[in-house]
Amino acid sequence: MEHSNSVEILTWADVDALINHLLPQLSGPYDALVMVTRGGIVPGGIISEALDIRDVLTAAVAFPPAGQQPEARLAWPAFLQFPSEEQIAGRRVLVVDDIWDSGRTITAVRARIESQGGFPELAVLHYKPGRALLNGPGPDYYAAITNAWIVYPWEIWRRDDLVPLPPDSLQ
């Protein structure tokens, strides 16, 4: 799986337009919103305000380094932070992240919510169907399809005015 050679650097106005495209698709009401750290924090906060979702939770997920072994990309993650079963069980939960690249992170969050008895629906700003690592459904809702390397305004390296580039471009 390769990244496209194109890099798309988004502005806050671009993000606003993406969220405005996403909001009418969402079939609430939701009992809670889970923001996937770190990319889902900003869009999740905006969406929770727009939909008046007051129970806003976070999921922090870490995968072991993939290295050169393809099977390592399928390793189960560590959940550094996750809502308790009491916060999830029996509830309809909107899960928000910025991008579905390989789908590993948000798919792991969905599986954990389901294992706790919750009913997750997944929403992302950008969906990369050609990069999906796992078979199965993609996100329930997305604002745009892309193959580009996306740089969101909250990802800009503020110390040196640098923009993060795709890992493939650094070789």
Buried (B, 14 or more C-beta within 10 A) or exposed (E): EEBBEEBBBBEEEBBEBBBEBBBEEBEBEBBBBBBBBEBBBBBBBBBBEEBEBEBBBBBBBEBEEBEEEEEEBEEEBEBEEBBEBEBBEEBBBBBBBBBBBBBBBBBBBBEBBEEBEBBBBBBBBBBBEEBBEEEEEBBBBBBBEBBBBBBBEBBEEEEEEEEBEBEEEEE
